[in-house]
């Protein structure tokens, strides 16, 4: 029972308490770029979740085999392999999504959420726990994307779930392709700024403010934009910038 409770906790933390976007403030670039619609957000979230789960499993399996000095390059190679597989699957079965996401699909390789979970969790924990951690973080990432996508699509385009037919095409031929919230030529027109960059930043800020408010009510610290310091890889990057090996820190502590 203790193990089940622990696994449940590992999954749930990625949803709210340690949501990678709204609490850890990671992966903001793909969040802002691909959340112009719910369909795009859902596609990006699913792709990133698959990469998270698979890379976490493999990195956890190899955590005692990969030398400390080359673990970061090894993690990147593993992540890049799964990103390539996912991209090929998307190109084959959902070409419209591949065209819509564009360069941000292969850029999952450098998504700091995935590399951060590999360094902070998968490289130090068992396989099952790492898989659950990847699933929780992936679902949390997808939830944040879809929340942003819903707000931006409804206010900016006047639709909801537009383009979902392309995603559902994997399971068969569906006629459903979303809802029209604001009819064309009506008294109210969509605010196009919401599907542009400024609208993305505004929506992201509002959602972060709501997340911070909920966190304060539960006695937890606010999420803040701390630059590179917020990234789990910040310490290693600082060592590399100084021309040191990441393993030198461990040797210094040992001395």
N, C-alpha and C positions, 0 to 999 in steps of 0.2 A: 504493500500500500504506500510505503514511504517513497518508493521509486516512481510510482504513478503520480503521486502528488507533486514530486519534484519535476517530472516531465511536463505536467500540466502547468506548473508555474513558469517553466522555461518557455512554453508556448505563449502564455498569456502576457508575459512581460513585453513581448514585441508588439502587442496590439495597442496598449495604452501607456503603461508605466515607462517603457523604454522604446516607444515608437520611434523608428529610425529617422523619420522626417520631422515630426512635430515635437519630439522630446530630445533626441540626440542631434537634430539638425544636420543630418547627413543626406547625401544624394539629392541636394537641392537643384542641381543642374537638370537632370532628367525629370525631376518633379515639375519644374517650371516649364520645361520645353514640351513635354508629352501630355500635359493635363488639359489640353484645349478641348477635349471631349472625353466622355466616359468610356467610349469604345477604345480610344487610344490609350487611356490610363489603364484600363483593364488588361489590354494586350501587353503593355509594358510591364505591368505588375506581375502578370503570370509568367512572362519570360524571365524576369529577374528572380522570381521565387523558385523557378525550376533550377536556375543556375546556382542560387543560394543553397538549396537542399543538396544538389549533386556535389558541388564543390566542398561543402562542409563535410559530407560523408567521406569523400576521398581524402581530404586533408586530415581528417580525424584518423582514418585508417593508417595513414603514412606519417603520423605525427612523431613516432619514435624512430622513423627511418630517415626522414629529411634532416640533414645537418643544419644546425642553427645558423651558420654563416650564409647559407643559400636558401633559407626558408622563404623569404619574400619573393625572389625570382621563381622559386618552385610553385608558390601559391598562385602567382600570376599566370604561369604556364597552365596549371590545372584549370583555373577560372577561364582562361582564354579558350581552352579546348571545349569546355561545356558551352561557352557563348557561341562558338563556331557551330556546334551541333544544333543548338536552339535556333540560330539564325538560318541554318539550312532547312530546318523543319518549317519555320515560318515562311521562308521563301517558297517552299514546295506546296504548303497547304493553305496559307493565308497571305498570298502575295500583296493584297491590298493593304494589310497591316504593315508589311515590310516596307512598302512604299511610303506609307504615312509616317512611320517612326523614323525612317531614314537612317542617318548616321548614329542616332542614339541607341539603336539596337546593338551594333557591335561595340559601342562605347560602354556597354555593361561591364566590359573587362576592367575598366578603371573606376567603376562605381565604388565609392569608399564604403558603402554599406557592406558589400560583399567581401572586399579585402579586409575591412575592419572586423567582421565576424570571424573570418579565417584566422586572423592574428589574435583576437581577444578571446575567442571561444573554441572554435573547432580544433585549433592547434594544441589545446590543453585539456580537452574533454573527450569522453567516449563517443562512439559512433551514433548511437541512438539519441543521446542528448544533443549532439551536434545537428542531427537531422531535424529534430524538433525545434531547436533554436533557429535553424534556417527557415523552417516552415512558419514559425511565429513572426520572425522579422519580415519575411516575404509577404505574409498576409497583412501585417501592419503597414508595410510600404504600399501595398495595393489599395488598402483602405484609404490612406492619406491621398493617394493619387486620384482615386475615384471621388472622394469628397471635393477635391479641388476641381476635378473635371466636371462634376455635376453643376457646381456653382458657375463656372466659367462658360459651360455650354448653354445652360438655361438663360443666363443673363446676356451672354455675348452672341449666341446664335439663335436663341429662341427654340431650341430643340432639346430633347433628352434621349440618350442612347442612339443618336443618329450614327449610322455606319455599323451598328451591331450585327447586321446581316452578314457582313464579311467575316466576323468572328464565328458566328453560328454556322457558316458554310462548312466548317470542319465536320459537323455532325449531320449535315444534310441540307436540303434546299428549304430555306425558311423565307416567308414573305414579309415577316415582321422586320421593320427597320427603324424602330424608335418612335417617339412621339413628337408632335409639334406643339410646343407650349405657347409661342407667340406667333400667330398666323401672319403671313406676309401681307403687306398692304393694310394692316389693321391700324387702330388708333395708337398702339404702342409699338415702337421699333426696338429691336435688340440693341444693347450697348456694345458695339463692336470692340471697344477697348478691352473688354474682358477676355477676348481670345487673342489679344496681343500681349507683349511682354509686360507692360505696366499693369494690366489686369491680373496677370499671373502673380506678380509681386504683391499686389494689394490683397488678393485672395489668400495667398500664403501667409501674409502678416495677420490677417483676421483669424485664420485657423490656428495660428500659433498663439495668438492672444487668448482664444477660447481654451486651448490646451493648457496654457499657463494658469488660467483662472481655475480650471478644474484641479490642476496640480496643487495650487495654493490652498484650496479647500481641504485637500487631503494631507496637507503639511509637507509637501514635497517641493524641492527647489524649482525655480522657473527655468525654462529652457532659454538660452541666450545664444546669439550668434557670436561665437568666440573665435572665428577664423580657423586656422589650422589646429589650434589647441583643442578644438572639440573633436578632432579626428583621432581614432584609436591608434593611427600610425604616426602621430605627430612626433613622438619621442624618437622613433627610428629615423624619421626624416631629418630631425635635428642632428642626429649623430652622423648621418650620411653627408649632410651639408658641411659638417666640420671635418670631413675626410676620415671618419672613423668607421669601424665595422660595428654593426648592430650588436654583435656578441660581446664587444668590449665592455659594454655596460655591465653585463653579468660577471665578467672577469673582475672588474673593478670592485663590485660589491662583494665578491668572494674574498678578495684581498682584505 
